[in-house]
Amino acid sequence: MDAAEPNANAQPAPLQSRSYRITVDDGRESFYALSIEDAEREHAWLMSDTVVALENMV
């Protein structure tokens, strides 16, 4: 398990983002979602349906 405190000497890995259109209820409803991932760590990701682009989160 990773420590909760950031390592001052570590260089952060670049994040990747992917967008998805998710359809539910046999196609009657759909919404857009954004996944933000650290490609070097399998369990380091965030998915949200509240943002449109990674650049808009700044």
ABEGO torsion letter per residue (X at the ends): XBBABBBAABBBBBBBBBBBBBBBGGGABBBBBBBBBBAABAABBBBBAABABAAAAX
